[in-house]
Amino acid sequence: MNLAEKVRLAGVVGAGGGGFPTHVKLNAKAETVIANGAECEPLLHKDAVIMEEGAAELVRGMQLAMEAVGAREGVIGIKGKKKHAVEAVTAASQGTNVRVQLLGDYYPAGDEYDLVYNVTGKLIPPGGIPINVGVVVNNVETFLNIAAANDGQPLTHKMLTIAGAVKSPVTLKVPIGISFRECIEYAGGLSTDDPVLVLGGLMMGQHTDDLDTPVTKTSTGVVILPRSHHTIERKLKPAKSQAKIGKSACDQCRYCTEYCPRFLLGYAVEPHQVMRTLAFTGTGEDYFNQWAAMCCSCGLCTLYACPEELFPKEACDDAKAVMRAKQIKWTGPMNPKPHAMHDGRRVPIKTLAKKLHVLDYDLPAPLLRQEISVNRLVLPLKQSAGTPCLPTVKLGDRVTAGQVIGEPAPKALGAILHAPISGVVSAANDKHIVLEK
């Protein structure tokens, strides 16, 4: 059995948030394999902890992946400021065909387009993916899961950081399906009476006030802030209000575009032009929406660049949705060339944290080494790109830890789901499976 099949059977997906089924990438042919350890979201630390604690397994997973895709080179991209992680991965890669490349402390150094360019000097074609230039990119945690899958271990647990308005920020390894409420207890509990959770980080994460939201395969962490926090107030503003404010207030200053990391790489992303769709809804929508096609939704335009605190990122998200609905394909330039100010306009993480008003929350989140015990897990059937799983168990079934409990339809893109604990199925429908210990 080849590595891609072992990884498919283990249910491994991208652990950095995207959730693309990893076995698909391992069926490709590539020259370079990159481990993305940039970890740009302010306050999150799980990737740094993984590299400090699991450097040897990271390198082993990379070497397995390199052999599978025929790559000659493996590169671990990591910010130079993460000194302990740098030391660990540098030591682990000695004598191998894996090297370490230090990245600057800016946001978003972990964007695949930016990372591939910094490591290889190659620009991914507009609308393309890393494999188009002979590169496979995975999050560092994904490579640990590849190594485990090679040993026959399914993906049942997740590393994540609990940060923000908690008493003791912490990084945990938890069973998939545990609630964030339970995870927060391991961080000493909340330090606010009216919490809002931003799952995945303040820049690109999704917000909720449901503490019982379950951890999934793609969870990277959660930042909890008071509902009254300025960044949360902005995120909670209804979409119609965001658009209405933008329509009346955008003065086309171009700051959103001038700071856009994709624009600075040379791609035709111009959020200020997309903002024009808010005013010209009767004509020109298809044309203006093209300027959002290469947007990576990093959020820098909305949460950092715009001097009027408008919502160009959200306008770009809407524009991309319109393009998908109308099946509009990219017709713009295909020959990106980095902007002359590409290096000079990078946004330091500390500067970004100051803009987000979270410097007071910028604290270490050390690994908690105790075992996390749970009695109940809620396991969503969709935890990856592609289609949801179909349950392979029913109400009342007894399952053992590691047993398959959900599978994608035959030939459909998706990832197998396994039971993280032994127990009884107390609910099973088309949305989730609930396991009771």
C-alpha positions in Angstrom: 0.0 0.0 0.0 1.5 3.4 -1.0 1.6 6.4 1.3 -1.3 8.2 -0.4 -3.6 5.3 0.3 -2.4 5.0 3.9 -3.1 8.7 4.4 -6.5 8.4 2.7 -7.5 5.6 5.1 -6.3 7.6 8.0 -8.6 10.5 7.1 -5.8 13.1 7.0 -6.7 16.6 5.8 -4.8 19.9 5.8 -4.4 20.9 9.4 -3.8 24.6 8.8 -7.4 25.5 8.2 -8.0 24.7 4.5 -8.8 21.0 5.1 -7.9 19.7 1.6 -7.7 15.9 1.7 -4.0 15.2 1.9 -3.9 12.0 -0.1 -4.8 13.9 -3.2 -1.6 16.0 -2.9 0.5 12.9 -2.4 -0.7 11.4 -5.7 0.9 14.3 -7.5 4.5 14.7 -8.8 6.5 17.6 -7.4 10.1 18.9 -7.2 9.7 20.6 -3.8 7.8 19.9 -0.6 7.2 22.8 1.8 6.1 22.6 5.4 4.2 25.8 6.2 5.2 26.8 9.8 4.7 30.5 9.3 1.7 30.7 11.7 0.8 34.3 11.0 -2.4 34.7 13.0 -1.8 36.9 16.1 -2.0 35.1 19.4 -1.9 31.5 18.0 1.1 29.3 18.8 0.2 25.7 18.0 2.5 25.3 15.0 5.5 26.6 17.0 4.7 24.1 19.8 4.4 21.3 17.2 7.8 22.1 15.8 9.4 22.4 19.2 7.9 19.1 20.5 7.7 17.0 17.3 10.5 18.2 15.0 11.7 14.6 14.3 8.2 13.4 13.3 7.8 16.6 11.2 11.0 15.8 9.2 10.0 12.1 8.9 6.6 13.1 7.6 8.2 15.4 5.1 10.6 12.7 3.9 7.8 10.3 3.4 5.9 12.9 1.4 9.0 13.8 -0.6 9.5 10.1 -1.6 5.8 9.8 -2.5 5.8 12.8 -4.9 9.4 12.4 -6.1 10.6 15.6 -4.7 14.3 16.4 -4.4 14.1 19.1 -1.8 12.1 19.7 1.4 11.9 23.1 3.1 10.5 24.0 6.5 9.3 27.7 6.3 9.4 29.2 9.8 9.7 32.7 11.2 13.1 33.5 12.6 11.6 34.9 15.8 10.4 31.4 16.9 13.9 30.6 18.2 13.1 27.3 20.1 11.2 25.9 17.1 14.0 26.9 14.7 16.6 25.2 16.9 14.5 22.0 17.1 13.7 21.7 13.3 17.3 22.7 12.4 18.7 19.9 14.6 16.1 17.4 13.3 16.9 18.1 9.7 20.6 17.7 10.0 21.9 15.1 7.6 18.6 15.0 5.6 17.4 16.5 2.4 15.2 18.8 4.4 16.4 22.4 5.0 15.0 25.3 7.1 14.1 28.6 5.6 13.6 31.5 7.9 10.7 33.9 7.2 10.2 37.5 8.3 7.8 38.3 11.1 5.1 39.7 8.8 1.5 38.9 7.9 0.6 36.8 5.9 3.9 35.0 5.4 1.9 31.7 5.4 -0.2 32.5 2.3 0.8 29.8 -0.1 1.5 32.2 -3.0 3.8 34.2 -0.8 5.5 31.2 0.8 6.1 29.4 -2.5 7.6 32.6 -4.0 9.9 33.1 -1.0 11.1 29.5 -1.0 11.4 28.8 -4.7 11.3 32.2 -6.5 8.4 30.9 -8.5 5.0 32.7 -8.8 2.0 30.4 -8.9 -0.1 31.2 -12.0 -3.2 33.4 -11.3 -6.0 31.1 -10.1 -3.5 28.2 -9.7 -2.2 26.1 -6.9 1.4 25.2 -5.8 1.5 22.0 -7.8 1.4 24.1 -11.0 5.0 25.2 -10.2 6.1 21.7 -9.0 5.5 22.4 -5.3 3.4 20.6 -2.6 2.6 22.6 0.6 1.2 21.3 3.8 0.9 22.7 7.3 3.5 21.3 9.7 0.9 19.4 11.7 -0.2 17.7 8.5 3.2 16.2 8.1 3.1 14.8 11.6 -0.3 13.2 10.7 1.3 11.8 7.5 4.0 10.1 9.6 1.4 8.7 11.9 -0.8 7.5 9.0 2.3 5.7 7.6 2.4 3.8 10.9 -1.3 2.9 10.7 -2.7 5.6 13.1 -5.9 7.4 12.0 -6.4 11.1 12.6 -8.4 11.5 15.8 -6.8 14.3 17.7 -6.0 18.0 17.0 -3.5 20.5 18.3 -4.9 24.0 19.0 -4.3 27.2 20.9 -6.7 28.7 23.4 -5.9 32.4 23.6 -7.4 35.9 24.3 -9.7 36.5 27.2 -8.8 33.4 29.2 -7.0 33.1 32.5 -4.1 31.0 31.2 -3.5 30.8 27.4 -2.6 27.2 26.5 -1.9 24.9 23.6 -3.7 21.5 23.8 -3.9 18.2 22.0 -7.5 17.3 22.1 -9.8 14.6 20.6 -11.7 15.9 17.6 -15.3 16.6 18.6 -14.6 18.1 22.0 -16.3 21.4 22.6 -14.5 24.7 22.9 -16.2 25.1 26.2 -14.3 22.2 27.6 -11.0 23.4 26.0 -11.5 26.8 27.6 -11.6 25.1 31.0 -8.1 23.8 30.5 -7.1 27.4 29.9 -8.3 28.3 33.4 -11.7 29.5 32.2 -12.9 32.8 30.7 -11.8 36.2 31.9 -14.9 37.9 30.3 -18.6 37.6 31.1 -19.7 38.1 27.4 -17.3 36.1 25.2 -17.2 35.9 21.5 -15.0 33.1 19.9 -13.1 33.7 16.8 -12.3 30.2 15.5 -9.1 30.0 13.4 -7.7 33.5 14.4 -8.7 37.1 14.3 -7.8 37.8 10.7 -9.3 34.9 8.8 -11.4 33.1 11.5 -15.2 32.7 11.9 -16.9 34.2 14.9 -19.5 32.5 17.2 -20.8 32.9 20.7 -21.6 29.2 20.9 -19.1 27.7 23.4 -20.3 24.2 22.5 -19.0 24.5 19.0 -16.9 21.3 18.4 -13.2 21.1 17.5 -12.7 19.7 14.0 -9.8 18.4 11.9 -9.2 22.0 10.6 -9.3 23.8 13.9 -6.1 25.7 14.6 -7.1 27.6 17.7 -9.6 30.1 19.1 -9.2 33.7 20.2 -11.8 34.7 22.8 -12.5 38.4 23.2 -15.3 40.4 25.0 -18.2 41.3 22.8 -17.4 45.0 23.5 -13.9 44.7 22.0 -13.5 46.9 19.0 -12.4 44.1 16.7 -15.4 42.0 17.7 -17.8 44.9 17.2 -16.5 45.2 13.6 -16.8 41.5 13.0 -20.4 41.4 14.4 -21.6 44.2 12.1 -24.2 42.7 9.7 -23.2 42.2 6.1 -25.9 44.7 4.8 -24.5 47.4 7.1 -20.9 46.6 6.0 -22.0 47.1 2.4 -24.1 50.2 3.1 -21.2 51.9 5.0 -18.8 51.1 2.2 -21.1 52.4 -0.5 -21.4 55.7 1.3 -17.9 56.2 2.7 -15.3 54.6 0.4 -13.3 57.4 -1.1 -11.1 55.2 -3.3 -7.9 56.0 -1.5 -6.4 52.6 -2.6 -4.8 51.8 0.7 -6.6 48.4 0.7 -5.0 47.6 -2.6 -1.6 49.1 -1.8 -1.2 46.8 1.2 -2.8 43.7 -0.4 -0.1 40.9 -0.3 -1.3 39.4 -3.5 -1.3 42.8 -5.3 2.3 43.3 -4.1 3.2 39.9 -5.5 2.0 41.2 -8.9 -1.4 39.6 -9.1 -4.4 41.6 -10.4 -6.1 42.0 -7.0 -7.5 45.5 -6.4 -10.0 45.6 -3.5 -10.6 49.4 -4.0 -12.0 48.5 -7.4 -14.2 45.8 -5.9 -15.6 48.3 -3.5 -17.0 50.1 -6.5 -19.5 47.3 -7.0 -21.2 48.6 -3.8 -22.1 51.8 -5.7 -22.5 50.5 -9.2 -24.8 47.5 -8.7 -26.7 48.0 -11.9 -23.8 48.0 -14.3 -20.2 46.8 -14.3 -20.6 44.2 -11.6 -19.0 41.4 -13.6 -16.0 43.6 -14.6 -15.3 44.9 -11.1 -15.7 41.5 -9.5 -12.7 40.2 -11.5 -10.5 42.3 -9.3 -11.4 40.0 -6.4 -10.6 36.7 -8.1 -7.1 36.3 -6.7 -7.9 37.6 -3.2 -6.8 35.2 -0.5 -9.2 36.6 2.2 -6.3 37.4 4.5 -8.3 40.3 6.0 -5.4 42.8 5.9 -7.4 45.3 3.9 -10.3 45.4 6.3 -8.6 45.0 9.7 -5.4 47.0 8.9 -5.2 49.0 5.7 -8.5 50.9 5.4 -8.2 54.3 7.2 -12.0 54.5 7.4 -12.5 50.9 8.8 -14.6 49.8 5.9 -14.9 46.2 4.7 -13.1 45.5 1.4 -12.2 41.9 2.3 -15.9 41.2 2.8 -16.7 42.9 -0.5 -14.1 40.7 -2.2 -15.7 37.6 -0.6 -19.1 38.6 -1.9 -17.6 39.3 -5.4 -16.0 35.9 -5.5 -19.3 34.3 -4.5 -21.0 36.2 -7.4 -18.3 34.9 -9.8 -18.9 31.3 -8.6 -22.7 31.7 -8.9 -22.4 33.1 -12.4 -19.6 30.8 -13.4 -17.4 33.7 -14.4 -13.9 32.7 -15.1 -10.7 34.8 -14.7 -9.9 36.7 -17.9 -7.3 39.0 -16.5 -3.5 39.1 -16.9 -1.6 35.8 -16.4 2.0 37.2 -16.0 2.4 38.4 -12.4 5.5 40.4 -11.5 6.3 41.5 -7.9 5.7 45.1 -7.1 8.7 47.3 -6.5 7.4 47.9 -3.0 6.8 44.2 -2.3 9.2 44.0 0.6 8.7 47.5 2.0 5.0 47.2 2.6 4.9 44.0 4.6 3.0 44.4 7.9 4.8 43.3 11.1 2.8 41.0 13.4 3.3 43.3 16.4 2.1 46.3 14.4 -0.9 44.2 13.3 -1.6 43.1 16.9 -1.5 46.8 18.0 -4.0 47.7 15.3 -6.3 44.9 16.5 -6.0 46.1 20.1 -4.8 42.7 21.3 -1.3 43.5 22.6 -2.5 42.9 26.1 -3.5 39.4 25.1 -0.2 38.6 23.3 1.0 36.0 25.8 2.8 32.6 25.6 0.5 29.6 25.2 2.6 26.6 26.4 1.7 23.0 25.8 -0.4 21.4 28.4 1.0 17.9 28.8 -1.9 16.3 30.7 -4.2 13.9 28.9 -7.5 15.5 27.9 -10.5 13.4 29.1 -13.9 13.6 27.5 -17.3 11.9 28.0 -19.0 13.2 24.9 -17.9 14.2 21.4 -19.9 15.9 18.6 -18.3 14.9 15.2 -19.5 17.0 12.2 -19.6 14.9 9.0 -18.0 17.6 7.0 -14.5 18.4 8.2 -12.7 18.9 5.0 -12.9 20.4 1.5 -15.2 18.4 -0.7 -18.4 16.5 0.3 -19.5 15.5 3.8 -19.1 12.0 5.0 -21.9 9.5 5.1 -22.4 7.8 8.5 -21.2 4.2 8.7 -22.7 3.7 12.2 -26.2 4.1 13.6 -27.9 5.1 16.8 -26.9 2.7 19.6 -23.9 1.2 17.9 -20.8 0.6 20.1 -17.6 1.7 18.5 -13.9 1.5 19.4 -11.3 4.3 19.3 -10.0 4.5 15.7 -12.9 2.8 14.1 -14.3 4.3 10.9 -17.6 6.0 11.6 -18.0 8.1 8.4 -16.9 7.9 4.8 -17.3 10.1 1.7 -19.4 8.8 -1.1 -17.5 6.6 -3.6 -15.2 8.7 -5.9 -16.2 11.9 -4.0 -13.6 14.3 -2.7 -13.6 14.1 1.1 -12.0 12.4 4.1 -12.8 9.4 6.2 -13.9 10.1 9.8 -12.8 7.9 12.8 -13.9 7.6 16.4 -11.5 9.4 18.7 -12.8 7.4 21.7 -14.5 4.1 22.4 -18.2 4.6 23.2 -21.8 4.5 22.1 -23.4 6.4 19.2 -26.1 8.5 20.8 -27.0 10.4 17.7 -26.3 10.0 13.9 -27.8 12.1 11.2 -26.7 13.8 8.0 -24.9 16.6 9.9 -23.0 14.9 12.8 -22.4 11.8 14.9 -22.4 12.1 18.7 -20.4 9.6 20.7 -20.9 9.0 24.5 -18.1 7.4 26.5 
